[in-house]
Amino acid sequence: MKKTFIRGIFGPSAAVWTFFMFLYFIFSIIFMVFITIWVVTKQINSQDFPWAIYLSIFALVLLLLTFLATKIGQKKAKTEMEQLKNFAENSILK
């Protein structure tokens, strides 16, 4: 008996995933740069970059906000994704 297997992925477009990964990447790099500047200035007992710690904390806050935005988006889309999955399964079974 021959069978047909249908496979698929339900999710946002690749542009959405790319955008969020870009944000994670940029904010992580910003955090690493400014925390490194702050640590080095502390190690050499310099007062040249006192603002670096504030920018690194700000980058962490942006990372947290990006993470919260992804979780809120996933929660909002969950029922729609369930409906889409049910529709696809029901249309295949008929």
Disulfide bonds with the S-S distance in Angstrom:
none
